[in-house]
Amino acid sequence: MPAASYKKIRMKNDFIFISFLDELEKKIEQYSLSIALASTNNQLTYRELGECIIRVSCYLEKAGIKKGDIIALWMNKSIDYICLILGIWKLGAVFLPLDKRTPNARVGWILKDAGVKMLITDNEYYSDAMDTERIILSKDEIFKNLEIELDTSRTVDLNTQDTAYIIYTSGSTGNPKGVVITHEGIVNFLKEQIKIFQVTNKAKILQYLSIGFDASLSEIGIALLSGSTLRIEIDEELRNIDILVNILREERITHICLPPALLPVLEINNIPGSLKTIIIGGEVCPVETVKLWSKKFRIVNVYGPTEATVCSSLILCESNWDKPLIGFPIPERELHVLDKDKNPVKNGEMGELFLSGVGLAKEYLNQKQLTREKFIYVNGTRMYKTGDLVLKHSQEEIEFIGRVDRQ
């Protein structure tokens, strides 16, 4: 979709909250026999995924989990990991992802800071996770003991401000900070991404990003809420360029999210034509690289800090791409370029980017002062102060320059 036509749909002002699980239920019914999740050794249809979610939620409830409880997941990518996330949401509980490379000492600090009630790990991390202050379960043990009977009567009403997940970002001054994200903005950004990425029920998405990175929820969400298939591979193989390209070819992957730094490393002529869309974000990709790759693939640049539920804006990068634009806000979200006095800047001027609308984080966990500093009110509107320095060319063209504190 050309940028010009995208501008017309970017603000709808008719936001209706729908939870991820409510939206997924529609796909389970519509695509019940289609493959939802696939890995080298396993796969689940949408119907089987729905059943697994219910069984996991029953197991966790019997283990003492209730709405609002926090469950940390310290494990590798897997089909089970995704079933756990959705089973946790089925109970109205909260998940907290831990990257497998996170040092033990930091894991311990995070578990205590977040007040985690349960820690679920792969067997290889179990011995490192021994802790008498919380329930510790092996993922493998859970899935060996899921009951066959399905209690389909269980329902938990989720509200916009119920917490969906807590993700810890690396702290610039020592300890990491926990960002508390609600259910409000999840389906909102995923539906827009599905539209702009052109994801259909025939698509096949490769889960490339680390599960400790909030953008991995985009990979999971665009697959499951479009009725397509999410292909899961272990990280060690994906870090090998030759293996990655082979997976793209053999599995006929159609969509992938990649760090911009990886594009210059890949040989464009080796990438199979079955790949249609490449999503980049998180850092600036060189202009010439974007122009080259946009001649063969659909390149979409996404922008969004963790504090704004993964994605705030996006833009299709076409062959005339000449600057790192952050794109147009997705529906029900707005971009504001303000000066140091919190006044809007004029075209051609630089300022700090502020975000408002659906999906702003509830808070930084246990950090009231930081929450007050970063989530502020400007003329009665709650905004997130991104710290990103941008150049406003027009209301539709905002160029990323760098960080305000490095100006």
C-alpha positions as CSV (number, residue, x, y, z in Angstrom):
1,M,0.0,0.0,0.0
2,P,1.5,3.3,-1.0
3,A,2.2,5.8,1.8
4,A,-0.3,8.3,0.3
5,S,-3.2,5.9,0.6
6,Y,-2.1,4.8,4.1
7,K,-2.5,8.3,5.4
8,K,-6.2,8.2,4.9
9,I,-6.8,5.3,7.3
10,R,-4.3,6.1,10.0
11,M,-6.8,7.5,12.5
12,K,-10.3,6.0,12.9
13,N,-11.3,7.4,16.3
14,D,-13.7,4.5,16.9
15,F,-11.6,2.3,19.1
16,I,-13.4,-0.8,20.4
17,F,-11.4,-3.1,22.7
18,I,-11.1,-6.7,21.7
19,S,-8.8,-9.1,23.6
20,F,-6.2,-11.2,21.8
21,L,-8.0,-14.4,22.9
22,D,-11.4,-13.3,21.7
23,E,-9.9,-12.5,18.3
24,L,-8.0,-15.8,18.2
25,E,-11.2,-17.7,19.0
26,K,-12.6,-16.5,15.6
27,K,-9.5,-17.8,13.8
28,I,-9.7,-21.2,15.7
29,E,-13.2,-21.6,14.4
30,Q,-12.5,-20.4,10.9
31,Y,-9.2,-22.2,10.3
32,S,-9.6,-25.2,12.7
33,L,-7.7,-27.7,10.6
34,S,-5.0,-25.3,9.3
35,I,-1.5,-25.5,10.9
36,A,-1.1,-22.7,13.4
37,L,2.3,-23.5,14.8
38,A,5.1,-25.7,13.3
39,S,8.6,-26.7,14.3
40,T,11.0,-29.4,13.3
41,N,9.5,-32.0,15.6
42,N,5.9,-30.9,16.1
43,Q,3.0,-28.9,14.8
44,L,-0.5,-27.9,16.0
45,T,-3.6,-27.1,14.1
46,Y,-5.7,-24.1,15.2
47,R,-8.2,-26.5,16.8
48,E,-5.3,-28.3,18.7
49,L,-3.9,-24.9,19.7
50,G,-7.3,-23.9,21.2
51,E,-7.4,-27.2,23.2
52,C,-3.9,-26.8,24.4
53,I,-4.6,-23.3,25.7
54,I,-7.5,-24.6,27.7
55,R,-5.5,-27.5,29.2
56,V,-2.6,-25.2,30.1
57,S,-4.9,-22.8,31.8
58,C,-6.6,-25.7,33.8
59,Y,-3.2,-26.9,34.9
60,L,-2.0,-23.5,36.0
61,E,-5.2,-22.9,37.9
62,K,-4.9,-26.1,39.8
63,A,-1.3,-25.0,40.6
64,G,-2.7,-22.0,42.3
65,I,-2.5,-19.3,39.6
66,K,-5.3,-16.7,39.5
67,K,-6.1,-13.5,37.6
68,G,-3.3,-10.9,38.0
69,D,-0.6,-13.3,39.1
70,I,2.8,-13.0,37.3
71,I,4.4,-16.0,35.7
72,A,7.9,-15.7,34.4
73,L,8.9,-17.9,31.4
74,W,12.7,-18.7,31.2
75,M,13.0,-20.9,28.2
76,N,13.8,-21.4,24.5
77,K,11.5,-20.7,21.6
78,S,9.0,-23.5,21.2
79,I,5.4,-24.3,20.5
80,D,5.0,-25.0,24.2
81,Y,6.2,-21.5,25.0
82,I,3.4,-19.9,22.9
83,C,0.8,-22.3,24.4
84,L,2.0,-21.1,27.9
85,I,1.6,-17.4,27.0
86,L,-2.0,-18.0,25.8
87,G,-2.9,-20.3,28.7
88,I,-1.6,-17.6,31.1
89,W,-3.8,-15.0,29.4
90,K,-6.8,-17.5,29.5
91,L,-6.6,-17.1,33.3
92,G,-6.2,-13.4,33.2
93,A,-2.7,-13.8,34.6
94,V,0.5,-12.0,33.4
95,F,3.5,-13.4,31.6
96,L,7.1,-12.1,32.0
97,P,9.6,-13.3,29.3
98,L,13.2,-14.0,30.2
99,D,15.7,-14.3,27.5
100,K,17.6,-17.5,27.9
101,R,20.9,-15.6,27.8
102,T,20.0,-13.5,30.8
103,P,22.5,-14.1,33.6
104,N,21.3,-16.0,36.7
105,A,21.9,-13.0,39.0
106,R,19.8,-10.7,36.8
107,V,17.1,-13.3,36.6
108,G,17.0,-13.5,40.4
109,W,16.8,-9.7,40.7
110,I,13.9,-9.5,38.2
111,L,11.9,-12.3,39.8
112,K,12.1,-10.5,43.1
113,D,11.4,-7.0,41.7
114,A,8.4,-8.2,39.8
115,G,6.9,-10.3,42.6
116,V,6.7,-13.3,40.4
117,K,4.5,-16.1,41.7
118,M,5.6,-18.8,39.4
119,L,8.7,-19.5,37.3
120,I,8.4,-22.0,34.4
121,T,11.7,-23.1,32.8
122,D,13.1,-25.6,30.3
123,N,14.8,-28.5,32.0
124,E,18.2,-27.1,31.2
125,Y,17.5,-24.0,33.4
126,Y,15.7,-25.8,36.2
127,S,18.7,-26.3,38.4
128,D,19.7,-22.6,38.0
129,A,16.2,-21.6,39.0
130,M,15.9,-23.2,42.5
131,D,14.2,-20.7,44.7
132,T,12.0,-21.3,47.7
133,E,10.2,-18.0,47.4
134,R,8.0,-19.0,44.4
135,I,6.5,-21.9,42.6
136,I,9.0,-23.4,40.1
137,L,7.8,-25.7,37.4
138,S,9.5,-27.5,34.5
139,K,7.9,-26.8,31.2
140,D,8.3,-30.4,30.1
141,E,6.7,-31.7,33.3
142,I,3.7,-29.4,32.7
143,F,3.1,-30.7,29.1
144,K,3.5,-34.4,30.2
145,N,0.7,-34.0,32.7
146,L,-2.0,-31.9,30.9
147,E,-5.4,-33.4,31.5
148,I,-7.3,-34.8,28.5
149,E,-10.6,-33.4,29.8
150,L,-11.4,-29.9,28.6
151,D,-13.2,-27.4,30.8
152,T,-14.5,-25.1,28.2
153,S,-16.8,-23.2,30.6
154,R,-14.0,-21.2,32.1
155,T,-14.1,-17.5,31.1
156,V,-12.1,-14.5,32.4
157,D,-13.2,-11.1,31.4
158,L,-10.2,-9.0,30.3
159,N,-10.4,-5.2,30.5
160,T,-8.3,-2.6,28.7
161,Q,-6.2,-1.9,31.7
162,D,-5.6,-5.5,32.8
163,T,-1.9,-6.3,32.6
164,A,-0.9,-8.6,29.8
165,Y,2.8,-8.8,30.2
166,I,5.8,-7.2,31.9
167,I,9.0,-6.9,30.0
168,Y,12.3,-5.8,31.4
169,T,14.4,-3.5,29.3
170,S,18.2,-3.1,29.9
171,G,18.8,-0.4,32.4
172,S,21.1,2.3,31.3
173,T,22.1,3.0,34.9
174,G,22.3,-0.4,36.4
175,N,19.2,-2.6,37.1
176,P,16.7,-3.2,34.3
177,K,13.3,-1.6,34.4
178,G,10.0,-3.5,34.1
179,V,7.5,-2.0,31.6
180,V,3.9,-2.9,32.5
181,I,1.9,-3.4,29.3
182,T,-1.9,-3.8,29.3
183,H,-4.2,-5.8,26.9
184,E,-5.6,-2.5,25.5
185,G,-3.2,-2.0,22.5
186,I,-2.3,-5.6,21.5
187,V,-5.0,-6.4,18.9
188,N,-5.0,-2.8,17.8
189,F,-1.4,-2.8,16.5
190,L,-1.6,-6.4,15.2
191,K,-4.6,-5.8,13.0
192,E,-2.8,-2.9,11.4
193,Q,0.4,-4.8,10.9
194,I,-1.5,-7.7,9.3
195,K,-3.0,-5.3,6.8
196,I,0.1,-3.4,5.9
197,F,2.4,-6.5,5.9
198,Q,-0.2,-8.2,3.6
199,V,-0.5,-11.3,5.8
200,T,-3.1,-13.8,4.6
201,N,-4.1,-17.2,5.9
202,K,-1.8,-18.7,3.3
203,A,1.3,-16.9,4.7
204,K,4.1,-18.5,6.6
205,I,5.9,-16.4,9.2
206,L,9.3,-17.3,10.6
207,Q,9.8,-16.6,14.3
208,Y,13.2,-15.0,14.2
209,L,13.3,-12.5,17.1
210,S,14.3,-13.4,20.6
211,I,11.4,-14.1,23.0
212,G,13.0,-11.6,25.4
213,F,12.3,-8.9,22.8
214,D,8.7,-7.5,22.8
215,A,8.6,-7.4,19.0
216,S,8.5,-11.2,19.1
217,L,4.8,-10.7,20.0
218,S,4.3,-9.2,16.6
219,E,5.6,-12.4,14.9
220,I,3.3,-14.5,17.0
221,G,0.3,-12.2,16.7
222,I,0.4,-11.5,13.0
223,A,0.5,-15.3,12.4
224,L,-2.3,-16.4,14.7
225,L,-4.7,-13.5,14.1
226,S,-4.4,-14.0,10.3
227,G,-5.0,-17.7,10.3
228,S,-1.5,-18.4,8.9
229,T,1.4,-20.5,10.1
230,L,4.2,-19.5,12.5
231,R,7.4,-21.5,11.9
232,I,9.6,-21.9,14.9
233,E,13.3,-22.6,14.7
234,I,16.0,-22.6,17.4
235,D,18.0,-19.4,17.7
236,E,21.4,-21.1,17.2
237,E,20.4,-22.2,13.7
238,L,18.9,-18.8,12.7
239,R,22.2,-17.1,13.6
240,N,23.9,-19.1,10.9
241,I,23.3,-17.2,7.6
242,D,23.5,-20.3,5.4
243,I,21.0,-22.2,7.6
244,L,18.7,-19.2,7.8
245,V,18.6,-18.9,4.0
246,N,18.0,-22.6,3.6
247,I,15.1,-22.4,6.1
248,L,13.6,-19.6,4.1
249,R,13.8,-21.6,1.0
250,E,12.7,-25.1,2.2
251,E,9.9,-23.8,4.4
252,R,8.7,-21.3,1.8
253,I,8.7,-18.5,4.4
254,T,6.7,-15.5,3.2
255,H,7.2,-13.0,6.0
256,I,10.1,-12.3,8.4
257,C,11.1,-9.6,10.9
258,L,14.9,-8.9,10.7
259,P,17.3,-6.6,12.5
260,P,18.3,-3.9,9.9
261,A,22.0,-4.7,10.5
262,L,21.4,-8.2,9.1
263,L,20.3,-7.0,5.6
264,P,23.8,-5.9,4.4
265,V,25.2,-9.3,5.6
266,L,22.7,-11.3,3.5
267,E,23.2,-11.8,-0.3
268,I,20.0,-10.5,-1.8
269,N,20.2,-12.9,-4.8
270,N,20.3,-15.9,-2.6
271,I,17.0,-15.1,-0.9
272,P,14.1,-17.1,-2.4
273,G,11.3,-15.5,-4.2
274,S,8.8,-17.2,-1.8
275,L,9.7,-14.5,0.7
276,K,7.4,-11.5,0.1
277,T,7.7,-9.1,3.1
278,I,10.6,-8.1,5.3
279,I,9.9,-6.1,8.4
280,I,12.7,-4.0,9.8
281,G,12.9,-1.8,12.9
282,G,14.6,-1.2,16.2
283,E,17.5,0.7,14.6
284,V,18.2,2.8,11.5
285,C,18.8,0.8,8.3
286,P,21.2,2.4,5.8
287,V,19.2,4.2,3.0
288,E,21.0,2.5,0.2
289,T,20.4,-0.9,1.7
290,V,16.7,-0.2,2.0
291,K,16.5,1.0,-1.6
292,L,18.3,-2.1,-2.9
293,W,16.1,-4.6,-1.0
294,S,12.8,-2.7,-1.8
295,K,13.4,-3.4,-5.5
296,K,12.8,-7.2,-4.8
297,F,10.9,-7.4,-1.6
298,R,8.1,-5.5,0.3
299,I,10.1,-3.7,3.0
300,V,8.2,-2.2,5.9
301,N,9.9,-0.1,8.5
302,V,8.3,-0.2,12.0
303,Y,8.8,2.1,14.9
304,G,7.7,1.7,18.5
305,P,9.3,1.7,22.0
306,T,8.4,-1.1,24.4
307,E,6.5,1.5,26.4
308,A,3.9,1.9,23.6
309,T,3.0,-1.8,23.0
310,V,5.5,-2.9,20.4
311,C,4.5,-0.7,17.4
312,S,3.4,2.9,17.2
313,S,3.9,3.7,13.5
314,L,5.1,2.0,10.3
315,I,5.8,2.8,6.6
316,L,6.3,1.0,3.4
317,C,9.8,1.6,2.1
318,E,9.7,2.1,-1.6
319,S,12.5,2.6,-4.2
320,N,12.5,6.4,-3.6
321,W,13.4,5.9,0.1
322,D,15.9,8.6,1.0
323,K,15.7,9.2,4.7
324,P,14.9,7.1,7.9
325,L,11.2,8.0,8.3
326,I,9.3,6.5,11.2
327,G,6.1,6.3,9.3
328,F,2.5,7.0,10.0
329,P,0.8,6.3,13.4
330,I,-1.4,3.2,13.4
331,P,-5.1,3.8,14.2
332,E,-5.8,5.3,17.6
333,R,-2.2,6.4,18.2
334,E,-0.6,9.8,17.6
335,L,2.9,11.2,17.1
336,H,3.8,14.6,18.5
337,V,7.0,16.5,17.8
338,L,7.5,19.0,20.7
339,D,10.2,21.5,21.7
340,K,11.7,21.7,25.2
341,D,8.6,23.8,26.3
342,K,6.3,21.0,25.1
343,N,5.0,23.1,22.1
344,P,4.6,21.6,18.6
345,V,7.5,22.4,16.3
346,K,7.1,23.8,12.8
347,N,7.9,21.9,9.6
348,G,11.7,21.8,9.1
349,E,12.4,21.9,12.9
350,M,13.7,19.2,15.2
351,G,12.1,18.2,18.5
352,E,11.5,15.3,20.8
353,L,9.0,12.7,19.8
354,F,6.1,12.1,22.1
355,L,3.5,9.3,21.7
356,S,-0.2,9.3,22.8
357,G,-3.3,7.2,22.3
358,V,-4.1,3.5,22.7
359,G,-1.4,1.2,24.1
360,L,0.8,3.3,26.3
361,A,2.3,1.3,29.2
362,K,0.6,1.5,32.6
363,E,3.9,2.2,34.4
364,Y,7.4,1.3,35.2
365,L,7.1,-1.4,37.8
366,N,8.1,-0.1,41.3
367,Q,9.5,3.1,39.8
368,K,7.0,5.9,40.5
369,Q,9.4,8.7,39.9
370,L,10.6,7.4,36.5
371,T,6.9,6.8,35.5
372,R,6.1,10.4,36.3
373,E,9.1,11.6,34.3
374,K,8.4,9.6,31.2
375,F,4.6,9.5,31.1
376,I,3.5,13.1,31.3
377,Y,0.4,15.1,30.5
378,V,0.5,17.8,27.8
379,N,-2.7,19.8,27.5
380,G,-4.6,17.1,29.3
381,T,-3.3,14.3,27.1
382,R,-1.2,11.5,28.5
383,M,2.0,11.1,26.5
384,Y,5.1,9.0,26.5
385,K,8.4,10.9,26.3
386,T,10.4,8.8,23.9
387,G,13.8,10.6,24.2
388,D,14.1,10.3,20.4
389,L,15.2,13.3,18.4
390,V,13.3,13.7,15.2
391,L,13.1,16.2,12.3
392,K,9.6,17.1,11.2
393,H,9.4,17.6,7.5
394,S,5.6,17.6,7.5
395,Q,2.8,16.0,9.5
396,E,3.2,12.9,7.3
397,E,7.1,12.9,7.2
398,I,9.0,12.6,10.5
399,E,12.6,11.6,10.2
400,F,14.5,9.8,13.0
401,I,17.7,11.7,13.9
402,G,19.0,10.1,17.1
403,R,18.6,10.4,20.9
404,V,17.9,13.7,22.6
405,D,20.5,13.1,25.2
406,R,23.2,12.8,22.4
407,Q,22.2,16.0,20.5
